[in-house]
């Protein structure tokens, strides 16, 4: 399943908010440099969907706040 994610770095706390079925807002406390924010988003999505981090792939938007992730699971939201 593919989901759209709006990332908000430098937040006060890590948080995932579901906006629509395939659209999420993810707040991370880390800075958006050298892929740190992307790695943290992957960790949070894996925890949220209860899957391994290796099953979450960033498809599009590596340097953008609007990203598309592929979630490789049987998860139904």
PQR file with spaces between the fields and no chain letter, atoms N, CA, C, O and H, PARSE charges and radii, in Angstrom:
ATOM       1  N    UNK     1       0.844   -1.165    0.000 -0.4000 1.5000
ATOM       2  CA   UNK     1       0.000    0.000    0.000 -0.0000 2.0000
ATOM       3  C    UNK     1       0.890    1.228    0.000  0.5500 1.7000
ATOM       4  O    UNK     1       1.935    1.243    0.651 -0.5500 1.4000
ATOM       5  N    UNK     2       0.486    2.245   -0.717 -0.4000 1.5000
ATOM       6  CA   UNK     2       1.230    3.505   -0.755 -0.0000 2.0000
ATOM       7  C    UNK     2       0.475    4.552    0.053  0.5500 1.7000
ATOM       8  O    UNK     2      -0.751    4.646   -0.011 -0.5500 1.4000
ATOM       9  H    UNK     2      -0.363    2.233   -1.246  0.4000 1.0000
ATOM      10  N    UNK     3       1.232    5.333    0.812 -0.4000 1.5000
ATOM      11  CA   UNK     3       0.629    6.409    1.587 -0.0000 2.0000
ATOM      12  C    UNK     3       1.393    7.699    1.325  0.5500 1.7000
ATOM      13  O    UNK     3       2.589    7.685    1.032 -0.5500 1.4000
ATOM      14  H    UNK     3       2.227    5.256    0.863  0.4000 1.0000
ATOM      15  N    UNK     4       0.680    8.811    1.435 -0.4000 1.5000
ATOM      16  CA   UNK     4       1.297   10.134    1.351 -0.0000 2.0000
ATOM      17  C    UNK     4       1.557   10.595    2.773  0.5500 1.7000
ATOM      18  O    UNK     4       0.739   10.385    3.668 -0.5500 1.4000
ATOM      19  H    UNK     4      -0.291    8.823    1.673  0.4000 1.0000
ATOM      20  N    UNK     5       2.703   11.224    2.968 -0.4000 1.5000
ATOM      21  CA   UNK     5       3.082   11.672    4.306 -0.0000 2.0000
ATOM      22  C    UNK     5       3.572   13.111    4.224  0.5500 1.7000
ATOM      23  O    UNK     5       4.426   13.446    3.403 -0.5500 1.4000
ATOM      24  H    UNK     5       3.367   11.394    2.240  0.4000 1.0000
ATOM      25  N    UNK     6       3.024   13.945    5.080 -0.4000 1.5000
ATOM      26  CA   UNK     6       3.538   15.306    5.230 -0.0000 2.0000
ATOM      27  C    UNK     6       4.393   15.298    6.487  0.5500 1.7000
ATOM      28  O    UNK     6       3.898   15.011    7.577 -0.5500 1.4000
ATOM      29  H    UNK     6       2.330   13.673    5.747  0.4000 1.0000
ATOM      30  N    UNK     7       5.672   15.612    6.340 -0.4000 1.5000
ATOM      31  CA   UNK     7       6.614   15.552    7.455 -0.0000 2.0000
ATOM      32  C    UNK     7       6.818   16.947    8.034  0.5500 1.7000
ATOM      33  O    UNK     7       7.004   17.921    7.305 -0.5500 1.4000
ATOM      34  H    UNK     7       6.074   15.845    5.455  0.4000 1.0000
ATOM      35  N    UNK     8       6.778   17.019    9.366 -0.4000 1.5000
ATOM      36  CA   UNK     8       7.055   18.271   10.065 -0.0000 2.0000
ATOM      37  C    UNK     8       8.235   18.035   11.005  0.5500 1.7000
ATOM      38  O    UNK     8       8.058   17.523   12.110 -0.5500 1.4000
ATOM      39  H    UNK     8       6.627   16.228    9.959  0.4000 1.0000
ATOM      40  N    UNK     9       9.444   18.410   10.565 -0.4000 1.5000
ATOM      41  CA   UNK     9      10.634   18.219   11.408 -0.0000 2.0000
ATOM      42  C    UNK     9      10.719   19.266   12.515  0.5500 1.7000
ATOM      43  O    UNK     9       9.972   20.244   12.520 -0.5500 1.4000
ATOM      44  H    UNK     9       9.588   18.825    9.667  0.4000 1.0000
ATOM      45  N    UNK    10      11.641   19.043   13.453 -0.4000 1.5000
ATOM      46  CA   UNK    10      11.872   19.951   14.587 -0.0000 2.0000
ATOM      47  C    UNK    10      10.636   20.138   15.454  0.5500 1.7000
ATOM      48  O    UNK    10      10.449   21.206   16.038 -0.5500 1.4000
ATOM      49  H    UNK    10      12.247   18.248   13.449  0.4000 1.0000
ATOM      50  N    UNK    11       9.799   19.129   15.547 -0.4000 1.5000
ATOM      51  CA   UNK    11       8.595   19.207   16.380 -0.0000 2.0000
ATOM      52  C    UNK    11       8.973   18.998   17.846  0.5500 1.7000
ATOM      53  O    UNK    11      10.083   18.566   18.156 -0.5500 1.4000
ATOM      54  H    UNK    11       9.951   18.262   15.073  0.4000 1.0000
ATOM      55  N    UNK    12       8.043   19.306   18.735 -0.4000 1.5000
ATOM      56  CA   UNK    12       8.298   19.115   20.167 -0.0000 2.0000
ATOM      57  C    UNK    12       8.268   17.644   20.551  0.5500 1.7000
ATOM      58  O    UNK    12       8.947   17.230   21.491 -0.5500 1.4000
ATOM      59  H    UNK    12       7.141   19.657   18.484  0.4000 1.0000
ATOM      60  N    UNK    13       7.473   16.845   19.817 -0.4000 1.5000
ATOM      61  CA   UNK    13       7.430   15.408   20.095 -0.0000 2.0000
ATOM      62  C    UNK    13       7.142   14.638   18.812  0.5500 1.7000
ATOM      63  O    UNK    13       6.586   15.185   17.860 -0.5500 1.4000
ATOM      64  H    UNK    13       6.922   17.181   19.053  0.4000 1.0000
ATOM      65  N    UNK    14       7.526   13.367   18.797 -0.4000 1.5000
ATOM      66  CA   UNK    14       7.240   12.496   17.655 -0.0000 2.0000
ATOM      67  C    UNK    14       5.765   12.116   17.692  0.5500 1.7000
ATOM      68  O    UNK    14       5.229   11.763   18.742 -0.5500 1.4000
ATOM      69  H    UNK    14       7.978   12.923   19.570  0.4000 1.0000
ATOM      70  N    UNK    15       5.114   12.193   16.528 -0.4000 1.5000
ATOM      71  CA   UNK    15       3.678   11.952   16.496 -0.0000 2.0000
ATOM      72  C    UNK    15       3.223   11.633   15.078  0.5500 1.7000
ATOM      73  O    UNK    15       3.741   12.189   14.109 -0.5500 1.4000
ATOM      74  H    UNK    15       5.549   12.480   15.674  0.4000 1.0000
ATOM      75  N    UNK    16       2.246   10.730   14.964 -0.4000 1.5000
ATOM      76  CA   UNK    16       1.619   10.422   13.678 -0.0000 2.0000
ATOM      77  C    UNK    16       0.140   10.739   13.788  0.5500 1.7000
ATOM      78  O    UNK    16      -0.535   10.329   14.732 -0.5500 1.4000
ATOM      79  H    UNK    16       1.825   10.278   15.751  0.4000 1.0000
ATOM      80  N    UNK    17      -0.354   11.485   12.793 -0.4000 1.5000
ATOM      81  CA   UNK    17      -1.778   11.811   12.765 -0.0000 2.0000
ATOM      82  C    UNK    17      -2.336   11.399   11.407  0.5500 1.7000
ATOM      83  O    UNK    17      -1.824   11.809   10.365 -0.5500 1.4000
ATOM      84  H    UNK    17       0.194   11.818   12.025  0.4000 1.0000
ATOM      85  N    UNK    18      -3.379   10.593   11.427 -0.4000 1.5000
ATOM      86  CA   UNK    18      -4.019   10.148   10.186 -0.0000 2.0000
ATOM      87  C    UNK    18      -4.987   11.232    9.723  0.5500 1.7000
ATOM      88  O    UNK    18      -5.911   11.603   10.446 -0.5500 1.4000
ATOM      89  H    UNK    18      -3.795   10.259   12.274  0.4000 1.0000
ATOM      90  N    UNK    19      -4.764   11.734    8.510 -0.4000 1.5000
ATOM      91  CA   UNK    19      -5.614   12.781    7.944 -0.0000 2.0000
ATOM      92  C    UNK    19      -6.722   12.147    7.101  0.5500 1.7000
ATOM      93  O    UNK    19      -7.896   12.487    7.240 -0.5500 1.4000
ATOM      94  H    UNK    19      -4.013   11.433    7.922  0.4000 1.0000
ATOM      95  N    UNK    20      -6.326   11.217    6.222 -0.4000 1.5000
ATOM      96  CA   UNK    20      -7.255   10.439    5.395 -0.0000 2.0000
ATOM      97  C    UNK    20      -6.758    9.006    5.384  0.5500 1.7000
ATOM      98  O    UNK    20      -5.756    8.693    6.027 -0.5500 1.4000
ATOM      99  H    UNK    20      -5.371   10.941    6.109  0.4000 1.0000
ATOM     100  N    UNK    21      -7.446    8.128    4.661 -0.4000 1.5000
ATOM     101  CA   UNK    21      -7.042    6.723    4.614 -0.0000 2.0000
ATOM     102  C    UNK    21      -5.602    6.543    4.159  0.5500 1.7000
ATOM     103  O    UNK    21      -4.882    5.697    4.690 -0.5500 1.4000
ATOM     104  H    UNK    21      -8.260    8.382    4.138  0.4000 1.0000
ATOM     105  N    UNK    22      -5.180    7.333    3.178 -0.4000 1.5000
ATOM     106  CA   UNK    22      -3.824    7.164    2.641 -0.0000 2.0000
ATOM     107  C    UNK    22      -2.966    8.414    2.828  0.5500 1.7000
ATOM     108  O    UNK    22      -1.983    8.599    2.110 -0.5500 1.4000
ATOM     109  H    UNK    22      -5.765    8.020    2.747  0.4000 1.0000
ATOM     110  N    UNK    23      -3.324    9.272    3.781 -0.4000 1.5000
ATOM     111  CA   UNK    23      -2.583   10.524    4.006 -0.0000 2.0000
ATOM     112  C    UNK    23      -2.347   10.723    5.502  0.5500 1.7000
ATOM     113  O    UNK    23      -3.281   10.725    6.303 -0.5500 1.4000
ATOM     114  H    UNK    23      -4.122    9.122    4.364  0.4000 1.0000
ATOM     115  N    UNK    24      -1.073   10.891    5.853 -0.4000 1.5000
ATOM     116  CA   UNK    24      -0.691   11.033    7.247 -0.0000 2.0000
ATOM     117  C    UNK    24       0.171   12.270    7.444  0.5500 1.7000
ATOM     118  O    UNK    24       0.888   12.692    6.537 -0.5500 1.4000
ATOM     119  H    UNK    24      -0.314   10.890    5.201  0.4000 1.0000
ATOM     120  N    UNK    25       0.093   12.845    8.634 -0.4000 1.5000
ATOM     121  CA   UNK    25       1.009   13.907    9.035 -0.0000 2.0000
ATOM     122  C    UNK    25       1.910   13.319   10.107  0.5500 1.7000
ATOM     123  O    UNK    25       1.430   12.793   11.112 -0.5500 1.4000
ATOM     124  H    UNK    25      -0.490   12.502    9.371  0.4000 1.0000
ATOM     125  N    UNK    26       3.208   13.407    9.893 -0.4000 1.5000
ATOM     126  CA   UNK    26       4.168   12.843   10.837 -0.0000 2.0000
ATOM     127  C    UNK    26       5.072   13.963   11.346  0.5500 1.7000
ATOM     128  O    UNK    26       5.743   14.642   10.570 -0.5500 1.4000
ATOM     129  H    UNK    26       3.598   13.834    9.077  0.4000 1.0000
ATOM     130  N    UNK    27       5.073   14.139   12.656 -0.4000 1.5000
ATOM     131  CA   UNK    27       5.946   15.129   13.290 -0.0000 2.0000
ATOM     132  C    UNK    27       7.120   14.392   13.917  0.5500 1.7000
ATOM     133  O    UNK    27       6.941   13.390   14.610 -0.5500 1.4000
ATOM     134  H    UNK    27       4.528   13.587   13.287  0.4000 1.0000
ATOM     135  N    UNK    28       8.330   14.902   13.662 -0.4000 1.5000
ATOM     136  CA   UNK    28       9.531   14.293   14.226 -0.0000 2.0000
ATOM     137  C    UNK    28      10.363   15.362   14.923  0.5500 1.7000
ATOM     138  O    UNK    28      10.357   16.527   14.526 -0.5500 1.4000
ATOM     139  H    UNK    28       8.475   15.715   13.099  0.4000 1.0000
ATOM     140  N    UNK    29      11.073   14.954   15.960 -0.4000 1.5000
ATOM     141  CA   UNK    29      11.863   15.892   16.754 -0.0000 2.0000
ATOM     142  C    UNK    29      13.240   16.162   16.159  0.5500 1.7000
ATOM     143  O    UNK    29      13.929   17.084   16.593 -0.5500 1.4000
ATOM     144  H    UNK    29      11.077   14.007   16.283  0.4000 1.0000
ATOM     145  N    UNK    30      13.644   15.379   15.182 -0.4000 1.5000
ATOM     146  CA   UNK    30      14.985   15.526   14.605 -0.0000 2.0000
ATOM     147  C    UNK    30      15.001   16.576   13.490  0.5500 1.7000
ATOM     148  O    UNK    30      13.962   16.960   12.952 -0.5500 1.4000
ATOM     149  H    UNK    30      13.084   14.629   14.829  0.4000 1.0000
ATOM     150  N    UNK    31      16.202   17.021   13.169 -0.4000 1.5000
ATOM     151  CA   UNK    31      16.372   18.024   12.118 -0.0000 2.0000
ATOM     152  C    UNK    31      16.421   17.347   10.752  0.5500 1.7000
ATOM     153  O    UNK    31      16.847   16.197   10.644 -0.5500 1.4000
ATOM     154  H    UNK    31      17.045   16.709   13.606  0.4000 1.0000
ATOM     155  N    UNK    32      15.989   18.055    9.710 -0.4000 1.5000
ATOM     156  CA   UNK    32      15.977   17.457    8.366 -0.0000 2.0000
ATOM     157  C    UNK    32      17.320   17.589    7.657  0.5500 1.7000
ATOM     158  O    UNK    32      17.428   18.284    6.647 -0.5500 1.4000
ATOM     159  H    UNK    32      15.643   18.989    9.798  0.4000 1.0000
ATOM     160  N    UNK    33      18.337   16.923    8.184 -0.4000 1.5000
ATOM     161  CA   UNK    33      19.642   16.952    7.522 -0.0000 2.0000
ATOM     162  C    UNK    33      20.240   15.562    7.488  0.5500 1.7000
ATOM     163  O    UNK    33      20.113   14.793    8.441 -0.5500 1.4000
ATOM     164  H    UNK    33      18.249   16.358    9.004  0.4000 1.0000
ATOM     165  N    UNK    34      20.892   15.246    6.383 -0.4000 1.5000
ATOM     166  CA   UNK    34      21.554   13.959    6.172 -0.0000 2.0000
ATOM     167  C    UNK    34      20.614   12.765    6.350  0.5500 1.7000
ATOM     168  O    UNK    34      21.047   11.692    6.770 -0.5500 1.4000
ATOM     169  H    UNK    34      20.995   15.870    5.609  0.4000 1.0000
ATOM     170  N    UNK    35      19.342   12.946    6.035 -0.4000 1.5000
ATOM     171  CA   UNK    35      18.389   11.842    6.086 -0.0000 2.0000
ATOM     172  C    UNK    35      17.890   11.468    7.473  0.5500 1.7000
ATOM     173  O    UNK    35      17.182   10.472    7.626 -0.5500 1.4000
ATOM     174  H    UNK    35      18.990   13.818    5.693  0.4000 1.0000
ATOM     175  N    UNK    36      18.249   12.255    8.492 -0.4000 1.5000
ATOM     176  CA   UNK    36      17.840   11.917    9.864 -0.0000 2.0000
ATOM     177  C    UNK    36      16.320   11.908   10.011  0.5500 1.7000
ATOM     178  O    UNK    36      15.759   10.990   10.610 -0.5500 1.4000
ATOM     179  H    UNK    36      18.824   13.064    8.368  0.4000 1.0000
ATOM     180  N    UNK    37      15.659   12.916    9.469 -0.4000 1.5000
ATOM     181  CA   UNK    37      14.199   12.989    9.586 -0.0000 2.0000
ATOM     182  C    UNK    37      13.543   11.833    8.838  0.5500 1.7000
ATOM     183  O    UNK    37      12.581   11.245    9.333 -0.5500 1.4000
ATOM     184  H    UNK    37      16.115   13.661    8.982  0.4000 1.0000
ATOM     185  N    UNK    38      14.050   11.502    7.654 -0.4000 1.5000
ATOM     186  CA   UNK    38      13.481   10.384    6.885 -0.0000 2.0000
ATOM     187  C    UNK    38      13.619    9.074    7.649  0.5500 1.7000
ATOM     188  O    UNK    38      12.683    8.276    7.683 -0.5500 1.4000
ATOM     189  H    UNK    38      14.832   11.980    7.252  0.4000 1.0000
ATOM     190  N    UNK    39      14.772    8.846    8.259 -0.4000 1.5000
ATOM     191  CA   UNK    39      14.964    7.607    9.036 -0.0000 2.0000
ATOM     192  C    UNK    39      14.006    7.553   10.221  0.5500 1.7000
ATOM     193  O    UNK    39      13.460    6.495   10.533 -0.5500 1.4000
ATOM     194  H    UNK    39      15.533    9.494    8.231  0.4000 1.0000
ATOM     195  N    UNK    40      13.804    8.685   10.878 -0.4000 1.5000
ATOM     196  CA   UNK    40      12.889    8.713   12.027 -0.0000 2.0000
ATOM     197  C    UNK    40      11.450    8.475   11.579  0.5500 1.7000
ATOM     198  O    UNK    40      10.696    7.780   12.260 -0.5500 1.4000
ATOM     199  H    UNK    40      14.248    9.544   10.626  0.4000 1.0000
ATOM     200  N    UNK    41      11.064    9.048   10.437 -0.4000 1.5000
ATOM     201  CA   UNK    41       9.712    8.825    9.896 -0.0000 2.0000
ATOM     202  C    UNK    41       9.510    7.343    9.610  0.5500 1.7000
ATOM     203  O    UNK    41       8.456    6.788    9.921 -0.5500 1.4000
ATOM     204  H    UNK    41      11.676    9.613    9.884  0.4000 1.0000
ATOM     205  N    UNK    42      10.511    6.699    9.020 -0.4000 1.5000
ATOM     206  CA   UNK    42      10.414    5.265    8.732 -0.0000 2.0000
ATOM     207  C    UNK    42      10.246    4.480   10.026  0.5500 1.7000
ATOM     208  O    UNK    42       9.436    3.554   10.080 -0.5500 1.4000
ATOM     209  H    UNK    42      11.368    7.149    8.767  0.4000 1.0000
ATOM     210  N    UNK    43      10.996    4.833   11.069 -0.4000 1.5000
ATOM     211  CA   UNK    43      10.863    4.156   12.362 -0.0000 2.0000
ATOM     212  C    UNK    43       9.452    4.314   12.918  0.5500 1.7000
ATOM     213  O    UNK    43       8.858    3.347   13.393 -0.5500 1.4000
ATOM     214  H    UNK    43      11.654    5.585   11.024  0.4000 1.0000
ATOM     215  N    UNK    44       8.920    5.525   12.860 -0.4000 1.5000
ATOM     216  CA   UNK    44       7.585    5.780   13.401 -0.0000 2.0000
ATOM     217  C    UNK    44       6.500    5.061   12.600  0.5500 1.7000
ATOM     218  O    UNK    44       5.563    4.506   13.175 -0.5500 1.4000
ATOM     219  H    UNK    44       9.403    6.310   12.474  0.4000 1.0000
ATOM     220  N    UNK    45       6.628    5.071   11.272 -0.4000 1.5000
ATOM     221  CA   UNK    45       5.638    4.372   10.442 -0.0000 2.0000
ATOM     222  C    UNK    45       5.678    2.866   10.691  0.5500 1.7000
ATOM     223  O    UNK    45       4.634    2.218   10.759 -0.5500 1.4000
ATOM     224  H    UNK    45       7.389    5.521   10.804  0.4000 1.0000
ATOM     225  N    UNK    46       6.874    2.314   10.826 -0.4000 1.5000
ATOM     226  CA   UNK    46       7.005    0.878   11.100 -0.0000 2.0000
ATOM     227  C    UNK    46       6.343    0.524   12.425  0.5500 1.7000
ATOM     228  O    UNK    46       5.648   -0.487   12.533 -0.5500 1.4000
ATOM     229  H    UNK    46       7.723    2.841   10.771  0.4000 1.0000
ATOM     230  N    UNK    47       6.563    1.353   13.421 -0.4000 1.5000
ATOM     231  CA   UNK    47       5.948    1.115   14.733 -0.0000 2.0000
ATOM     232  C    UNK    47       4.426    1.249   14.649  0.5500 1.7000
ATOM     233  O    UNK    47       3.696    0.444   15.227 -0.5500 1.4000
ATOM     234  H    UNK    47       7.128    2.174   13.334  0.4000 1.0000
ATOM     235  N    UNK    48       3.955    2.266   13.928 -0.4000 1.5000
ATOM     236  CA   UNK    48       2.513    2.512   13.783 -0.0000 2.0000
ATOM     237  C    UNK    48       1.811    1.340   13.089  0.5500 1.7000
ATOM     238  O    UNK    48       0.740    0.909   13.515 -0.5500 1.4000
ATOM     239  H    UNK    48       4.549    2.919   13.459  0.4000 1.0000
ATOM     240  N    UNK    49       2.426    0.833   12.020 -0.4000 1.5000
ATOM     241  CA   UNK    49       1.827   -0.268   11.262 -0.0000 2.0000
ATOM     242  C    UNK    49       2.232   -1.645   11.792  0.5500 1.7000
ATOM     243  O    UNK    49       1.807   -2.671   11.259 -0.5500 1.4000
ATOM     244  H    UNK    49       3.296    1.184   11.674  0.4000 1.0000
ATOM     245  N    UNK    50       3.058   -1.660   12.848 -0.4000 1.5000
ATOM     246  CA   UNK    50       3.505   -2.902   13.495 -0.0000 2.0000
ATOM     247  C    UNK    50       4.214   -3.837   12.515  0.5500 1.7000
ATOM     248  O    UNK    50       3.901   -5.023   12.418 -0.5500 1.4000
ATOM     249  H    UNK    50       3.402   -0.827   13.281  0.4000 1.0000
ATOM     250  N    UNK    51       5.179   -3.263   11.793 -0.4000 1.5000
ATOM     251  CA   UNK    51       5.975   -4.033   10.841 -0.0000 2.0000
ATOM     252  C    UNK    51       7.447   -3.667   11.021  0.5500 1.7000
ATOM     253  O    UNK    51       7.777   -2.729   11.746 -0.5500 1.4000
ATOM     254  H    UNK    51       5.433   -2.299   11.872  0.4000 1.0000
ATOM     255  N    UNK    52       8.314   -4.401   10.365 -0.4000 1.5000
ATOM     256  CA   UNK    52       9.748   -4.116   10.418 -0.0000 2.0000
ATOM     257  C    UNK    52      10.063   -2.860    9.598  0.5500 1.7000
ATOM     258  O    UNK    52       9.390   -2.566    8.610 -0.5500 1.4000
ATOM     259  H    UNK    52       8.047   -5.163    9.776  0.4000 1.0000
ATOM     260  N    UNK    53      11.088   -2.133   10.022 -0.4000 1.5000
ATOM     261  CA   UNK    53      11.498   -0.921    9.303 -0.0000 2.0000
ATOM     262  C    UNK    53      11.861   -1.231    7.852  0.5500 1.7000
ATOM     263  O    UNK    53      11.673   -0.398    6.966 -0.5500 1.4000
ATOM     264  H    UNK    53      11.634   -2.372   10.824  0.4000 1.0000
ATOM     265  N    UNK    54      12.374   -2.417    7.622 -0.4000 1.5000
ATOM     266  CA   UNK    54      12.778   -2.796    6.264 -0.0000 2.0000
ATOM     267  C    UNK    54      11.588   -2.921    5.309  0.5500 1.7000
ATOM     268  O    UNK    54      11.772   -2.980    4.093 -0.5500 1.4000
ATOM     269  H    UNK    54      12.526   -3.094    8.342  0.4000 1.0000
ATOM     270  N    UNK    55      10.381   -2.962    5.851 -0.4000 1.5000
ATOM     271  CA   UNK    55       9.177   -3.082    5.016 -0.0000 2.0000
ATOM     272  C    UNK    55       8.548   -1.727    4.698  0.5500 1.7000
ATOM     273  O    UNK    55       7.484   -1.663    4.082 -0.5500 1.4000
ATOM     274  H    UNK    55      10.231   -2.914    6.839  0.4000 1.0000
ATOM     275  N    UNK    56       9.208   -0.644    5.119 -0.4000 1.5000
ATOM     276  CA   UNK    56       8.761    0.717    4.816 -0.0000 2.0000
ATOM     277  C    UNK    56       9.784    1.339    3.874  0.5500 1.7000
ATOM     278  O    UNK    56      10.954    1.472    4.232 -0.5500 1.4000
ATOM     279  H    UNK    56      10.072   -0.697    5.619  0.4000 1.0000
ATOM     280  N    UNK    57       9.357    1.717    2.685 -0.4000 1.5000
ATOM     281  CA   UNK    57      10.265    2.260    1.674 -0.0000 2.0000
ATOM     282  C    UNK    57       9.827    3.669    1.267  0.5500 1.7000
ATOM     283  O    UNK    57       8.651    3.918    1.003 -0.5500 1.4000
ATOM     284  H    UNK    57       8.406    1.609    2.395  0.4000 1.0000
ATOM     285  N    UNK    58      10.791    4.576    1.221 -0.4000 1.5000
ATOM     286  CA   UNK    58      10.539    5.922    0.717 -0.0000 2.0000
ATOM     287  C    UNK    58      10.586    5.863   -0.804  0.5500 1.7000
ATOM     288  O    UNK    58      11.627    5.549   -1.382 -0.5500 1.4000
ATOM     289  H    UNK    58      11.747    4.374    1.435  0.4000 1.0000
ATOM     290  N    UNK    59       9.460    6.164   -1.456 -0.4000 1.5000
ATOM     291  CA   UNK    59       9.348    6.062   -2.904 -0.0000 2.0000
ATOM     292  C    UNK    59       9.653    7.411   -3.570  0.5500 1.7000
ATOM     293  O    UNK    59      10.346    7.463   -4.586 -0.5500 1.4000
ATOM     294  H    UNK    59       8.615    6.419   -0.986  0.4000 1.0000
ATOM     295  N    UNK    60       9.135    8.491   -2.995 -0.4000 1.5000
ATOM     296  CA   UNK    60       9.258    9.797   -3.629 -0.0000 2.0000
ATOM     297  C    UNK    60       9.306   10.887   -2.557  0.5500 1.7000
ATOM     298  O    UNK    60       8.611   10.805   -1.544 -0.5500 1.4000
ATOM     299  H    UNK    60       8.572    8.449   -2.169  0.4000 1.0000
ATOM     300  N    UNK    61      10.137   11.910   -2.793 -0.4000 1.5000
ATOM     301  CA   UNK    61      10.157   13.069   -1.913 -0.0000 2.0000
ATOM     302  C    UNK    61      11.244   13.065   -0.873  0.5500 1.7000
ATOM     303  O    UNK    61      11.029   13.529    0.247 -0.5500 1.4000
ATOM     304  H    UNK    61      10.701   11.976   -3.615  0.4000 1.0000
ATOM     305  N    UNK    62      12.412   12.549   -1.216 -0.4000 1.5000
ATOM     306  CA   UNK    62      13.499   12.431   -0.246 -0.0000 2.0000
ATOM     307  C    UNK    62      13.852   13.767    0.410  0.5500 1.7000
ATOM     308  O    UNK    62      14.138   13.805    1.607 -0.5500 1.4000
ATOM     309  H    UNK    62      12.586   12.171   -2.126  0.4000 1.0000
ATOM     310  N    UNK    63      13.836   14.860   -0.354 -0.4000 1.5000
ATOM     311  CA   UNK    63      14.186   16.165    0.205 -0.0000 2.0000
ATOM     312  C    UNK    63      12.976   17.082    0.372  0.5500 1.7000
ATOM     313  O    UNK    63      13.131   18.253    0.720 -0.5500 1.4000
ATOM     314  H    UNK    63      13.603   14.829   -1.327  0.4000 1.0000
ATOM     315  N    UNK    64      11.797   16.570    0.132 -0.4000 1.5000
ATOM     316  CA   UNK    64      10.570   17.345    0.253 -0.0000 2.0000
ATOM     317  C    UNK    64       9.857   16.996    1.555  0.5500 1.7000
ATOM     318  O    UNK    64      10.103   15.941    2.138 -0.5500 1.4000
ATOM     319  H    UNK    64      11.671   15.619   -0.150  0.4000 1.0000
ATOM     320  N    UNK    65       8.983   17.872    2.005 -0.4000 1.5000
ATOM     321  CA   UNK    65       8.172   17.543    3.186 -0.0000 2.0000
ATOM     322  C    UNK    65       6.995   16.649    2.813  0.5500 1.7000
ATOM     323  O    UNK    65       6.449   15.949    3.665 -0.5500 1.4000
ATOM     324  H    UNK    65       8.783   18.730    1.532  0.4000 1.0000
ATOM     325  N    UNK    66       6.607   16.672    1.548 -0.4000 1.5000
ATOM     326  CA   UNK    66       5.549   15.792    1.049 -0.0000 2.0000
ATOM     327  C    UNK    66       6.219   14.552    0.483  0.5500 1.7000
ATOM     328  O    UNK    66       6.993   14.645   -0.470 -0.5500 1.4000
ATOM     329  H    UNK    66       7.051   17.241    0.856  0.4000 1.0000
ATOM     330  N    UNK    67       5.932   13.400    1.057 -0.4000 1.5000
ATOM     331  CA   UNK    67       6.603   12.163    0.660 -0.0000 2.0000
ATOM     332  C    UNK    67       5.593   11.069    0.349  0.5500 1.7000
ATOM     333  O    UNK    67       4.438   11.128    0.771 -0.5500 1.4000
ATOM     334  H    UNK    67       5.304   13.325    1.831  0.4000 1.0000
ATOM     335  N    UNK    68       6.046   10.074   -0.393 -0.4000 1.5000
ATOM     336  CA   UNK    68       5.228    8.888   -0.645 -0.0000 2.0000
ATOM     337  C    UNK    68       6.026    7.679   -0.165  0.5500 1.7000
ATOM     338  O    UNK    68       7.181    7.484   -0.544 -0.5500 1.4000
ATOM     339  H    UNK    68       6.985   10.025   -0.736  0.4000 1.0000
ATOM     340  N    UNK    69       5.384    6.877    0.676 -0.4000 1.5000
ATOM     341  CA   UNK    69       6.006    5.670    1.215 -0.0000 2.0000
ATOM     342  C    UNK    69       5.242    4.448    0.750  0.5500 1.7000
ATOM     343  O    UNK    69       4.021    4.478    0.597 -0.5500 1.4000
ATOM     344  H    UNK    69       4.446    7.036    0.984  0.4000 1.0000
ATOM     345  N    UNK    70       5.982    3.370    0.527 -0.4000 1.5000
ATOM     346  CA   UNK    70       5.392    2.061    0.225 -0.0000 2.0000
ATOM     347  C    UNK    70       5.436    1.255    1.517  0.5500 1.7000
ATOM     348  O    UNK    70       6.502    1.053    2.097 -0.5500 1.4000
ATOM     349  H    UNK    70       6.974    3.346    0.651  0.4000 1.0000
ATOM     350  N    UNK    71       4.273    0.797    1.959 -0.4000 1.5000
ATOM     351  CA   UNK    71       4.175   -0.025    3.173 -0.0000 2.0000
ATOM     352  C    UNK    71       3.935   -1.449    2.712  0.5500 1.7000
ATOM     353  O    UNK    71       2.879   -1.757    2.159 -0.5500 1.4000
ATOM     354  H    UNK    71       3.406    0.961    1.488  0.4000 1.0000
ATOM     355  N    UNK    72       4.911   -2.322    2.937 -0.4000 1.5000
ATOM     356  CA   UNK    72       4.835   -3.710    2.506 -0.0000 2.0000
ATOM     357  C    UNK    72       4.280   -4.559    3.659  0.5500 1.7000
ATOM     358  O    UNK    72       5.028   -5.107    4.469 -0.5500 1.4000
ATOM     359  H    UNK    72       5.769   -2.072    3.386  0.4000 1.0000
ATOM     360  N    UNK    73       2.958   -4.649    3.704 -0.4000 1.5000
ATOM     361  CA   UNK    73       2.350   -5.406    4.805 -0.0000 2.0000
ATOM     362  C    UNK    73       0.927   -5.819    4.435  0.5500 1.7000
ATOM     363  O    UNK    73       0.411   -5.480    3.370 -0.5500 1.4000
ATOM     364  H    UNK    73       2.350   -4.204    3.046  0.4000 1.0000
ATOM     365  N    UNK    74       0.326   -6.550    5.340 -0.4000 1.5000
ATOM     366  CA   UNK    74      -1.069   -6.929    5.187 -0.0000 2.0000
ATOM     367  C    UNK    74      -1.959   -6.016    6.017  0.5500 1.7000
ATOM     368  O    UNK    74      -3.131   -6.315    6.244 -0.5500 1.4000
ATOM     369  H    UNK    74       0.745   -6.825    6.205  0.4000 1.0000
ATOM     370  N    UNK    75      -1.395   -4.899    6.469 -0.4000 1.5000
ATOM     371  CA   UNK    75      -2.105   -3.963    7.339 -0.0000 2.0000
ATOM     372  C    UNK    75      -3.304   -3.357    6.610  0.5500 1.7000
ATOM     373  O    UNK    75      -3.195   -2.954    5.452 -0.5500 1.4000
ATOM     374  H    UNK    75      -0.442   -4.656    6.285  0.4000 1.0000
ATOM     375  N    UNK    76      -4.426   -3.295    7.283 -0.4000 1.5000
ATOM     376  CA   UNK    76      -5.631   -2.630    6.757 -0.0000 2.0000
ATOM     377  C    UNK    76      -5.977   -1.500    7.706  0.5500 1.7000
ATOM     378  O    UNK    76      -6.236   -1.736    8.887 -0.5500 1.4000
ATOM     379  H    UNK    76      -4.514   -3.622    8.224  0.4000 1.0000
ATOM     380  N    UNK    77      -5.983   -0.271    7.201 -0.4000 1.5000
ATOM     381  CA   UNK    77      -6.253    0.880    8.067 -0.0000 2.0000
ATOM     382  C    UNK    77      -7.733    1.103    8.266  0.5500 1.7000
ATOM     383  O    UNK    77      -8.128    2.032    8.969 -0.5500 1.4000
ATOM     384  H    UNK    77      -5.773   -0.079    6.242  0.4000 1.0000
